[in-house]
């Protein structure tokens, strides 16, 4: 560009011999250069101004976000109910408990590889598998009381004795008054169907809280389709809702592989607590069943039940299998998280947790090589169990804790297991607490339809 401009000036001066014209041309050229420098300078100032403005706006918004983050308090501190009601001081203030991991931002949890058996036809139950602790376990059926309860009216002395793995009769739900039922009523046809089940896969939806998610039929073997009972417990409200969405049971009550069993006279107003009945008491609902699998309604089963039983029970010689939680492993953290998310009445959580601490519950120590459990907090949406006496006793005890305290069963799991082991050192419960990523490999996880409000 510069050589061309110089040649143009030279040509111009050659065509105009007068010095005045030449000087005018040079003056215009200098003014053009000066104007270009001024424009460039002002443009650079304009760009610098906007860059500075953008920079300071970023700093200002960043400080606001940081300040807003520091203002976020746990939910139980913001709850207006707790502003008017003082909580029991059980050591959950900010000075002596850390924020549970993953509570601010949930990490992405992925499934891991599970070495299942290739074919159900080649999987056989080990001959010596059921060589577990043996004792006779009976259940309280009726109880005289002015106000009958589904869980009965268990005294503290009865509760303490029930933790012994001996021949005994204990409370385990389905307790009726002499002239009055207490709920979870089933038709005789459904009872007869469930009585013949040897292996059961069960789930439940109460209060239209979820969509119906059918097991992946292509992943289920023909053997399991013929020999495994897939039972979905629902109430009348849910049945109507599912029918409006196209899930209409046939004449035998089946929707795909699910056999819909309608429950009338629900025993609790808290739907979550009602859901613990089929979750923990499958040995009572399926009296002839030897194995059961519980799957939460937010999940779809994508694996054959026989492969699941083989992998979690038969290979490990376990009688109860449940996964640990994907983020939290200490009950202290689980208590704080339940209160932060307002999962249940805070005073009820405090009462339950204080009771457990007074009875010896300690914090989980991940560095302890002798820890009886890899985690004190389970992910209880997927349970595989054999209906052995110890397994039945454990789930009855666990259910009784839910019945007595809150429906948040993750709070009572470790306490129930540790107390059972402590009182029966020579009769252990063979529990397999597996990794949560294995659970994710066998099921597909969804969100609940609605998030039910916490009970009063």
Buried (B, 14 or more C-beta within 10 A) or exposed (E): EEEEEEEEEEEBBEEEEEEEEBEEBEEEBEEEEEEEEEEEEEEEEEEEEEEEEEEEEEEEEEEEEEEEEEEEEBBBBEBEEBEEEEBEEBEBEEEEBEEBEBBEEEEEBEBEEBEBBEEBEEBEEEEEBEEBBEEEBEBBEBBEEEEBBBBBBBEEEBBEEBBBBEEBEBBBBBBBBEEEBBBBEBEEEBEEBBEEBEBBBBBBBBBBBBBBBBBBEEBBBEBBEEBBBBBBBBBEBBBEBBEEEEBEBEEEBEBBBBBBBBBEEBBBEBBBBBBBBBBBBBBBBBEEBBBBBBBBBBBBBBBBBBBBBBBBBBEBEBBBBBBBBBBBBBBBBBBBBBBBBBBBBBBBBBBBBBBBBEEEBEEBEEEEEEEBBEBBBBBBBBBBBBBBBBBBBBBBBBBBBBBBBBBBBBBBBBBBBBBBBEBBEEBBBBBBBBBBBBBBBBBEBBEEBEEEEBBE
